[in-house]
Amino acid sequence: MPELVIATRNRKKCLELAALLRMPGVRWRSVAEFPGVPDVRETGRTFEANAVRKALAVARATGRPAVADDSGLEVDALSGAPGVRSARFSGRHGDDRANKAKLLRKLAEVAPARRGAQFRCVLALASPQRVLAKAEGTLRGQIAMRPRGRRGFGYDPVFLVPRFGKTVAELPAAVKNRISHRARAAARLRRMLPRALARYRIASSRRSN
């Protein structure tokens, strides 16, 4: 059974991706299971560049194919910010509360009709030698006036999905895992996985002969 590594130490994100990418014949492992793997800095200017950078680095460090995501929030009224800086919008990486607070302060005077936004996710699958596949997904919505809901993580409590009248943090997990940006990217990548892994096995066999 091939082992693939999910290139994130964020436990909630890892569990979410493992569930979204689950398929017969593949065992998913967290990069946290490999203590010697260094952190990969997200220095790219796009989600795709960061996802590719992380996937390649983790694949090379573990010797196994790796999947990495880079995702974030793009707010229309902020010209697409925070974008690739979503996780460190407040200046402290991974401080979800501070990130949400800064976002709501910046939009305090923005009317609901102008609070459009989207979550974007890019997933990259890489072997130690090269990128095997990439997939992207988005979810349109708007920024709520205040946080609502206890599920999810990141900006989920302030991201309103109008057709449900709820924030992502208020949605049942089954609904989120069907409509989210990460779910849409994962569904596309899952369709590519069998062919990508077949090419990887063929290439590995040739290198070993």
Backbone as CSV, one residue per row, in Angstrom:
resi,resn,N_x,N_y,N_z,CA_x,CA_y,CA_z,C_x,C_y,C_z
1,MET,0.849,-1.195,0.000,0.000,0.000,0.000,0.886,1.247,0.000
2,PRO,0.749,2.119,-0.989,1.577,3.323,-1.017,1.254,4.262,0.133
3,GLU,2.302,4.872,0.686,2.152,5.857,1.737,2.370,7.245,1.158
4,LEU,1.440,8.149,1.438,1.573,9.535,1.017,1.549,10.413,2.256
5,VAL,2.323,11.475,2.219,2.449,12.350,3.376,1.662,13.635,3.146
6,ILE,0.899,14.029,4.157,0.204,15.319,4.116,1.114,16.349,4.763
7,ALA,1.509,17.333,3.983,2.569,18.263,4.389,2.028,19.417,5.220
8,THR,1.464,19.100,6.382,1.053,20.139,7.320,1.156,19.594,8.730
9,ARG,1.538,20.455,9.675,1.541,20.091,11.090,0.281,20.593,11.793
10,ASN,-0.595,21.249,11.039,-1.880,21.691,11.582,-2.781,20.456,11.695
11,ARG,-3.042,20.019,12.911,-3.751,18.749,13.117,-5.134,18.758,12.471
12,LYS,-5.877,19.853,12.637,-7.231,19.912,12.079,-7.191,19.866,10.556
13,LYS,-6.249,20.599,9.963,-6.147,20.593,8.506,-5.730,19.213,7.999
14,CYS,-4.827,18.560,8.720,-4.367,17.235,8.321,-5.517,16.233,8.338
15,LEU,-6.296,16.245,9.401,-7.437,15.333,9.499,-8.457,15.607,8.401
16,GLU,-8.676,16.889,8.121,-9.638,17.260,7.090,-9.175,16.779,5.720
17,LEU,-7.907,17.004,5.397,-7.383,16.582,4.107,-7.365,15.062,3.975
18,ALA,-6.984,14.368,5.045,-6.966,12.905,5.002,-8.359,12.353,4.721
19,ALA,-9.373,12.972,5.318,-10.749,12.528,5.070,-11.183,12.838,3.640
20,LEU,-10.824,14.017,3.155,-11.230,14.423,1.812,-10.524,13.626,0.719
21,LEU,-9.298,13.177,1.002,-8.500,12.479,-0.005,-8.520,10.958,0.172
22,ARG,-9.305,10.485,1.119,-9.336,9.044,1.390,-9.753,8.266,0.146
23,MET,-8.998,7.208,-0.148,-9.329,6.339,-1.264,-8.690,4.973,-1.033
24,PRO,-9.266,3.918,-1.607,-8.727,2.572,-1.389,-7.288,2.457,-1.861
25,GLY,-6.488,1.740,-1.093,-5.130,1.453,-1.508,-4.111,2.525,-1.210
26,VAL,-4.503,3.577,-0.473,-3.565,4.653,-0.136,-3.599,4.888,1.368
27,ARG,-2.432,4.938,1.974,-2.326,5.265,3.398,-1.782,6.675,3.540
28,TRP,-2.544,7.521,4.233,-2.121,8.911,4.436,-1.427,9.054,5.775
29,ARG,-0.288,9.730,5.781,0.455,9.985,7.010,0.685,11.488,7.158
30,SER,0.761,11.926,8.393,1.033,13.338,8.671,2.528,13.583,8.685
31,VAL,2.930,14.756,8.243,4.347,15.107,8.308,4.829,15.150,9.756
32,ALA,3.895,15.298,10.702,4.268,15.295,12.117,4.838,13.947,12.551
33,GLU,4.596,12.897,11.769,5.156,11.573,12.072,6.626,11.460,11.679
34,PHE,7.155,12.497,11.043,8.540,12.487,10.581,9.281,13.650,11.256
35,PRO,9.814,13.426,12.462,10.381,14.534,13.256,11.516,15.285,12.582
36,GLY,12.236,14.659,11.671,13.377,15.330,11.077,13.052,16.265,9.937
37,VAL,11.795,16.335,9.541,11.426,17.182,8.408,11.392,18.646,8.848
38,PRO,12.154,19.507,8.209,12.170,20.917,8.616,10.904,21.643,8.177
39,ASP,10.590,22.729,8.850,9.488,23.577,8.410,9.846,24.223,7.070
40,VAL,8.841,24.375,6.225,9.048,24.968,4.903,8.439,26.359,4.910
41,ARG,9.231,27.363,4.649,8.736,28.745,4.642,7.887,28.998,3.409
42,GLU,6.778,29.682,3.612,5.869,30.018,2.507,6.295,31.367,1.932
43,THR,7.246,31.320,1.033,7.802,32.556,0.477,7.246,32.886,-0.898
44,GLY,6.381,32.028,-1.447,5.826,32.265,-2.773,4.826,33.409,-2.788
45,ARG,4.604,33.947,-3.969,3.643,35.044,-4.118,2.242,34.560,-4.449
46,THR,2.113,33.255,-4.692,0.804,32.690,-5.013,0.583,31.431,-4.178
47,PHE,-0.692,31.024,-4.055,-1.005,29.787,-3.357,-0.344,28.603,-4.052
48,GLU,-0.357,28.608,-5.378,0.237,27.494,-6.126,1.725,27.371,-5.841
49,ALA,2.445,28.498,-5.844,3.884,28.453,-5.597,4.196,27.887,-4.217
50,ASN,3.425,28.276,-3.224,3.657,27.774,-1.872,3.316,26.294,-1.750
51,ALA,2.221,25.859,-2.370,1.835,24.452,-2.301,2.894,23.579,-2.958
52,VAL,3.369,23.990,-4.119,4.403,23.231,-4.825,5.690,23.178,-4.000
53,ARG,6.078,24.307,-3.447,7.308,24.375,-2.643,7.236,23.408,-1.464
54,LYS,6.113,23.401,-0.754,5.973,22.533,0.419,5.916,21.060,0.025
55,ALA,5.170,20.738,-1.030,5.041,19.337,-1.445,6.396,18.753,-1.842
56,LEU,7.160,19.501,-2.630,8.473,19.013,-3.057,9.420,18.853,-1.867
57,ALA,9.429,19.827,-0.979,10.343,19.782,0.164,10.032,18.593,1.070
58,VAL,8.758,18.358,1.342,8.382,17.252,2.230,8.600,15.902,1.548
59,ALA,8.322,15.811,0.262,8.578,14.568,-0.462,10.066,14.223,-0.429
60,ARG,10.900,15.222,-0.625,12.353,14.978,-0.615,12.846,14.610,0.790
61,ALA,12.262,15.214,1.803,12.700,14.944,3.180,12.238,13.579,3.679
62,THR,11.086,13.108,3.213,10.533,11.839,3.691,10.776,10.677,2.732
63,GLY,11.108,10.988,1.477,11.269,9.943,0.479,9.961,9.348,0.009
64,ARG,8.865,10.034,0.278,7.537,9.570,-0.110,6.798,10.684,-0.852
65,PRO,5.856,10.328,-1.730,5.039,11.383,-2.343,4.333,12.192,-1.257
66,ALA,4.195,13.466,-1.482,3.576,14.343,-0.487,2.550,15.247,-1.140
67,VAL,1.499,15.539,-0.386,0.478,16.497,-0.797,0.554,17.698,0.125
68,ALA,0.615,18.872,-0.454,0.625,20.111,0.328,-0.469,21.024,-0.184
69,ASP,-1.012,21.804,0.725,-1.988,22.800,0.294,-1.494,24.175,0.707
70,ASP,-1.902,25.143,-0.061,-1.832,26.512,0.432,-3.195,27.100,0.155
71,SER,-3.746,27.704,1.154,-5.097,28.215,1.019,-5.241,29.467,1.850
72,GLY,-6.257,30.215,1.548,-6.462,31.444,2.289,-7.700,32.177,1.846
73,LEU,-7.836,33.351,2.385,-9.017,34.177,2.180,-8.666,35.369,1.301
74,GLU,-9.511,35.626,0.307,-9.343,36.780,-0.575,-10.594,37.647,-0.455
75,VAL,-10.428,38.866,0.036,-11.566,39.757,0.303,-11.623,40.832,-0.771
76,ASP,-12.777,40.954,-1.410,-12.915,41.903,-2.522,-12.573,43.331,-2.112
77,ALA,-13.098,43.780,-0.972,-12.907,45.164,-0.541,-11.467,45.458,-0.130
78,LEU,-10.667,44.405,0.050,-9.261,44.581,0.423,-8.351,44.209,-0.743
79,SER,-8.884,44.271,-1.958,-8.109,43.980,-3.173,-7.465,42.599,-3.147
80,GLY,-8.194,41.641,-2.574,-7.702,40.267,-2.535,-6.912,39.899,-1.298
81,ALA,-6.647,40.842,-0.426,-5.964,40.537,0.834,-6.953,39.803,1.765
82,PRO,-6.447,39.029,2.724,-5.038,38.800,3.048,-4.322,37.814,2.116
83,GLY,-5.035,37.067,1.290,-4.390,36.216,0.295,-3.382,35.250,0.890
84,VAL,-2.172,35.208,0.295,-1.167,34.251,0.768,-0.678,34.570,2.180
85,ARG,-1.034,35.730,2.699,-0.661,36.093,4.066,-1.778,35.801,5.060
86,SER,-2.754,35.014,4.668,-3.921,34.768,5.524,-3.553,34.249,6.906
87,ALA,-2.614,33.304,6.977,-2.260,32.709,8.267,-1.458,33.654,9.152
88,ARG,-0.880,34.694,8.571,-0.055,35.627,9.356,-0.534,37.070,9.156
89,PHE,-1.817,37.244,8.911,-2.387,38.555,8.622,-2.155,39.525,9.766
90,SER,-2.232,39.035,10.986,-2.071,39.895,12.163,-0.607,40.142,12.508
91,GLY,0.296,39.405,11.833,1.723,39.520,12.146,2.243,38.339,12.931
92,ARG,1.338,37.520,13.471,1.724,36.322,14.223,1.156,35.107,13.503
93,HIS,2.021,34.250,13.003,1.587,33.119,12.190,0.690,32.183,13.000
94,GLY,-0.471,31.882,12.414,-1.356,30.910,13.026,-2.221,31.429,14.158
95,ASP,-2.208,32.732,14.421,-3.039,33.294,15.491,-4.416,33.598,14.914
96,ASP,-5.290,32.600,14.927,-6.601,32.728,14.292,-7.419,33.881,14.874
97,ARG,-7.391,34.012,16.192,-8.205,35.064,16.826,-7.733,36.452,16.396
98,ALA,-6.431,36.664,16.392,-5.891,37.970,16.006,-6.135,38.249,14.522
99,ASN,-6.021,37.220,13.694,-6.267,37.392,12.264,-7.711,37.823,12.001
100,LYS,-8.655,37.144,12.653,-10.073,37.493,12.469,-10.366,38.895,12.985
101,ALA,-9.770,39.232,14.120,-10.012,40.555,14.702,-9.506,41.657,13.768
102,LYS,-8.339,41.469,13.200,-7.799,42.479,12.275,-8.682,42.604,11.045
103,LEU,-9.129,41.473,10.522,-9.996,41.497,9.343,-11.283,42.270,9.625
104,LEU,-11.914,41.993,10.746,-13.175,42.672,11.075,-12.956,44.168,11.318
105,ARG,-11.824,44.538,11.883,-11.527,45.967,12.066,-11.405,46.663,10.715
106,LYS,-10.712,46.031,9.770,-10.522,46.645,8.462,-11.836,46.779,7.693
107,LEU,-12.803,45.925,8.002,-14.081,45.956,7.287,-15.196,46.602,8.111
108,ALA,-14.840,47.215,9.206,-15.853,47.747,10.131,-16.807,48.723,9.450
109,GLU,-16.312,49.526,8.505,-17.159,50.523,7.854,-17.659,50.066,6.481
110,VAL,-17.435,48.804,6.151,-17.842,48.282,4.839,-19.227,47.653,4.942
111,ALA,-20.127,48.088,4.065,-21.506,47.593,4.081,-21.549,46.112,3.700
112,PRO,-22.574,45.390,4.182,-22.684,43.962,3.874,-22.617,43.649,2.381
113,ALA,-23.201,44.504,1.549,-23.228,44.247,0.106,-21.837,44.304,-0.520
114,ARG,-20.880,44.915,0.179,-19.523,45.052,-0.363,-18.518,44.165,0.367
115,ARG,-19.009,43.177,1.114,-18.128,42.319,1.908,-17.892,40.968,1.231
116,GLY,-17.979,40.944,-0.108,-17.748,39.706,-0.852,-16.340,39.179,-0.642
117,ALA,-16.198,37.854,-0.675,-14.895,37.235,-0.450,-14.915,35.813,-0.995
118,GLN,-13.751,35.214,-1.055,-13.685,33.802,-1.415,-12.532,33.129,-0.696
119,PHE,-12.765,31.884,-0.351,-11.694,31.011,0.092,-11.110,30.370,-1.163
120,ARG,-9.785,30.278,-1.217,-9.118,29.608,-2.333,-8.140,28.573,-1.777
121,CYS,-8.083,27.413,-2.422,-7.156,26.364,-2.030,-6.470,25.801,-3.267
122,VAL,-5.167,25.638,-3.190,-4.412,24.927,-4.222,-3.718,23.746,-3.558
123,LEU,-3.898,22.551,-4.116,-3.238,21.346,-3.652,-2.197,20.918,-4.676
124,ALA,-1.043,20.518,-4.189,0.013,20.012,-5.066,0.453,18.649,-4.564
125,LEU,0.591,17.707,-5.486,1.121,16.377,-5.192,2.485,16.278,-5.853
126,ALA,3.496,15.907,-5.078,4.853,15.833,-5.620,5.560,14.576,-5.154
127,SER,6.409,14.047,-6.005,7.365,13.015,-5.625,8.650,13.739,-5.239
128,PRO,9.657,13.015,-4.759,10.926,13.703,-4.474,11.567,14.332,-5.708
129,GLN,11.144,13.889,-6.897,11.758,14.387,-8.130,10.984,15.515,-8.801
130,ARG,9.635,15.468,-8.710,8.884,16.450,-9.492,7.445,16.557,-9.012
131,VAL,6.761,17.582,-9.511,5.336,17.755,-9.247,4.554,16.754,-10.102
132,LEU,3.625,16.041,-9.458,2.831,15.027,-10.152,1.448,15.524,-10.549
133,ALA,0.870,16.420,-9.747,-0.474,16.921,-10.045,-0.757,18.163,-9.208
134,LYS,-1.659,19.017,-9.713,-2.110,20.213,-8.988,-3.611,20.361,-9.178
135,ALA,-4.279,20.892,-8.172,-5.725,21.114,-8.273,-6.099,22.336,-7.448
136,GLU,-7.149,23.027,-7.869,-7.583,24.253,-7.197,-9.076,24.206,-6.938
137,GLY,-9.500,24.844,-5.851,-10.916,24.970,-5.543,-11.192,26.299,-4.861
138,THR,-12.380,26.853,-5.078,-12.766,28.112,-4.433,-14.170,27.988,-3.853
139,LEU,-14.453,28.832,-2.882,-15.798,28.945,-2.311,-16.107,30.424,-2.137
140,ARG,-17.138,30.895,-2.829,-17.554,32.292,-2.723,-18.484,32.482,-1.535
141,GLY,-18.389,33.682,-0.946,-19.260,34.031,0.164,-19.043,35.484,0.521
142,GLN,-19.241,35.813,1.785,-18.986,37.175,2.245,-18.567,37.151,3.700
143,ILE,-17.965,38.241,4.136,-17.485,38.314,5.514,-18.630,38.765,6.426
144,ALA,-18.876,37.986,7.455,-19.930,38.307,8.421,-19.526,39.514,9.263
145,MET,-20.500,40.104,9.923,-20.228,41.266,10.761,-19.525,40.880,12.060
146,ARG,-19.704,39.641,12.480,-19.061,39.152,13.707,-18.878,37.639,13.589
147,PRO,-17.983,37.053,14.382,-17.786,35.605,14.332,-19.030,34.856,14.799
148,ARG,-19.298,33.729,14.135,-20.430,32.880,14.498,-20.038,31.420,14.300
149,GLY,-20.351,30.591,15.266,-20.107,29.163,15.147,-18.823,28.704,15.809
150,ARG,-18.793,27.418,16.153,-17.664,26.852,16.885,-16.925,25.766,16.107
151,ARG,-17.404,25.434,14.912,-16.739,24.386,14.143,-15.628,24.998,13.285
152,GLY,-14.811,24.113,12.700,-13.812,24.581,11.751,-12.646,25.285,12.430
153,PHE,-11.929,26.070,11.651,-10.743,26.760,12.145,-10.468,27.947,11.232
154,GLY,-9.428,28.711,11.555,-9.069,29.849,10.714,-10.176,30.884,10.637
155,TYR,-10.509,31.270,9.416,-11.521,32.305,9.188,-12.941,31.740,9.085
156,ASP,-13.121,30.457,9.327,-14.445,29.838,9.185,-15.550,30.587,9.940
157,PRO,-15.306,31.077,11.174,-16.401,31.743,11.905,-16.845,33.078,11.322
158,VAL,-16.050,33.676,10.419,-16.458,34.969,9.852,-16.768,34.872,8.355
159,PHE,-16.756,33.668,7.820,-17.027,33.494,6.389,-18.450,32.974,6.217
160,LEU,-19.317,33.842,5.728,-20.735,33.529,5.571,-21.005,32.941,4.192
161,VAL,-21.722,31.828,4.170,-22.145,31.211,2.912,-23.621,31.572,2.717
162,PRO,-23.938,32.555,1.852,-25.292,33.094,1.770,-26.387,32.066,1.510
163,ARG,-26.120,31.056,0.687,-27.207,30.125,0.362,-27.630,29.275,1.562
164,PHE,-26.756,29.191,2.581,-27.131,28.485,3.802,-27.498,29.455,4.924
165,GLY,-27.123,30.743,4.761,-27.362,31.720,5.811,-26.539,31.451,7.054
166,LYS,-25.428,30.750,6.897,-24.576,30.379,8.024,-23.117,30.601,7.668
167,THR,-22.297,30.787,8.704,-20.859,30.807,8.474,-20.389,29.369,8.313
168,VAL,-19.170,29.222,7.779,-18.608,27.875,7.622,-18.489,27.191,8.977
169,ALA,-18.240,27.955,10.039,-18.108,27.387,11.376,-19.439,26.940,11.960
170,GLU,-20.547,27.294,11.324,-21.867,26.844,11.764,-22.373,25.657,10.963
171,LEU,-21.709,25.345,9.871,-22.167,24.262,9.001,-21.768,22.902,9.568
172,PRO,-22.623,21.890,9.410,-22.216,20.532,9.774,-20.994,20.117,8.953
173,ALA,-20.170,19.267,9.531,-18.945,18.842,8.847,-19.250,18.216,7.496
174,ALA,-20.360,17.474,7.403,-20.695,16.815,6.138,-20.961,17.832,5.035
175,VAL,-21.572,18.974,5.400,-21.841,20.016,4.411,-20.537,20.726,4.037
176,LYS,-19.758,21.093,5.050,-18.489,21.765,4.774,-17.605,20.914,3.872
177,ASN,-17.554,19.617,4.150,-16.685,18.736,3.377,-17.219,18.462,1.977
178,ARG,-18.383,19.007,1.674,-18.913,18.893,0.314,-18.703,20.175,-0.484
179,ILE,-18.760,21.328,0.187,-18.774,22.597,-0.550,-17.513,23.438,-0.392
180,SER,-16.655,23.115,0.560,-15.531,24.005,0.849,-14.529,24.056,-0.292
181,HIS,-13.720,25.116,-0.286,-12.651,25.267,-1.269,-11.693,24.085,-1.218
182,ARG,-11.395,23.621,0.001,-10.482,22.492,0.144,-11.134,21.202,-0.357
183,ALA,-12.427,21.048,-0.111,-13.135,19.865,-0.599,-13.165,19.832,-2.122
184,ARG,-13.375,20.981,-2.737,-13.426,21.033,-4.201,-12.063,20.749,-4.813
185,ALA,-11.003,21.294,-4.215,-9.655,21.002,-4.707,-9.322,19.529,-4.497
186,ALA,-9.712,18.992,-3.344,-9.413,17.589,-3.045,-10.148,16.647,-3.985
187,ALA,-11.387,16.977,-4.313,-12.140,16.120,-5.239,-11.450,16.061,-6.600
188,ARG,-10.935,17.192,-7.043,-10.224,17.218,-8.330,-8.912,16.443,-8.241
189,LEU,-8.183,16.614,-7.126,-6.916,15.910,-6.995,-7.142,14.400,-6.856
190,ARG,-8.182,14.022,-6.141,-8.473,12.591,-5.963,-8.694,11.892,-7.297
191,ARG,-9.321,12.598,-8.235,-9.528,12.010,-9.566,-8.204,11.836,-10.307
192,MET,-7.219,12.676,-9.992,-5.919,12.585,-10.655,-4.982,11.566,-10.000
193,LEU,-5.244,11.187,-8.757,-4.304,10.387,-7.989,-3.940,9.051,-8.633
194,PRO,-4.895,8.238,-9.086,-4.496,6.933,-9.625,-3.486,7.039,-10.763
195,ARG,-3.730,7.929,-11.706,-2.806,8.067,-12.838,-1.470,8.645,-12.377
196,ALA,-1.507,9.643,-11.473,-0.266,10.257,-10.995,0.594,9.240,-10.247
197,LEU,-0.036,8.419,-9.397,0.720,7.420,-8.645,1.240,6.313,-9.553
198,ALA,0.486,5.994,-10.585,0.965,4.991,-11.547,2.228,5.490,-12.242
199,ARG,2.221,6.757,-12.649,3.417,7.320,-13.287,4.593,7.336,-12.312
200,TYR,4.313,7.632,-11.052,5.368,7.659,-10.040,5.968,6.275,-9.854
201,ARG,5.124,5.240,-9.781,5.630,3.878,-9.617,6.480,3.444,-10.799
202,ILE,6.040,3.790,-12.007,6.812,3.442,-13.202,8.175,4.119,-13.182
203,ALA,8.181,5.413,-12.863,9.443,6.158,-12.810,10.363,5.605,-11.722
204,SER,9.805,5.244,-10.569,10.610,4.698,-9.473,11.212,3.363,-9.869
205,SER,10.416,2.542,-10.574,10.905,1.242,-11.017,12.071,1.397,-11.990
206,ARG,11.960,2.363,-12.885,13.036,2.592,-13.854,14.312,3.047,-13.172
207,ARG,14.160,3.907,-12.141,15.353,4.398,-11.441,16.056,3.284,-10.664
208,SER,15.283,2.301,-10.181,15.873,1.230,-9.388,16.494,0.130,-10.237
209,ASN,16.185,0.110,-11.551,16.727,-0.929,-12.434,18.101,-0.528,-13.006
